[in-house]
């Protein structure tokens, strides 16, 4: 779960939700899954943040396949709302772009980590709650 969540939290395509749901339905402990998923996904976002700090738009576009237009849009949101945008790193599709852009714009890494952590843990807590109801 940890590895799947890390990959899903980074810019690489993978659905940690599907993996988490399958593992829960297979009977694994939801608390352990929550911890592993949260740590892995937060790590993936911080990986993205680190890539963003390199500040090479060409690398971001070429290797991470993040479009310049999406980065510019995210950059405008970050300039407007600051580190609070880290809460939205848990969103599908744009969350990775937000994390890269947080690094690219050099937001405070500790506050970014805090906001990303809050967003990711709330997301997994809600997912586990919903799957537990099945």
Secondary structure as the mmCIF struct_conf table of DSSP 4:
data_model
#
loop_
_struct_conf.conf_type_id
_struct_conf.id
_struct_conf.beg_label_comp_id
_struct_conf.beg_label_asym_id
_struct_conf.beg_label_seq_id
_struct_conf.end_label_comp_id
_struct_conf.end_label_asym_id
_struct_conf.end_label_seq_id
HELX_RH_AL_P HELX_RH_AL_P1 UNK A 2 UNK A 9
TURN_TY1_P TURN_TY1_P1 UNK A 10 UNK A 11
BEND BEND1 UNK A 12 UNK A 12
HELX_RH_AL_P HELX_RH_AL_P2 UNK A 16 UNK A 25
TURN_TY1_P TURN_TY1_P2 UNK A 26 UNK A 27
HELX_RH_AL_P HELX_RH_AL_P3 UNK A 30 UNK A 53
TURN_TY1_P TURN_TY1_P3 UNK A 54 UNK A 54
HELX_RH_AL_P HELX_RH_AL_P4 UNK A 57 UNK A 64
HELX_RH_AL_P HELX_RH_AL_P5 UNK A 68 UNK A 81
HELX_RH_3T_P HELX_RH_3T_P1 UNK A 82 UNK A 90
BEND BEND2 UNK A 91 UNK A 91
TURN_TY1_P TURN_TY1_P4 UNK A 92 UNK A 94
HELX_RH_AL_P HELX_RH_AL_P6 UNK A 95 UNK A 104
TURN_TY1_P TURN_TY1_P5 UNK A 105 UNK A 106
HELX_RH_AL_P HELX_RH_AL_P7 UNK A 109 UNK A 132
TURN_TY1_P TURN_TY1_P6 UNK A 133 UNK A 133
#
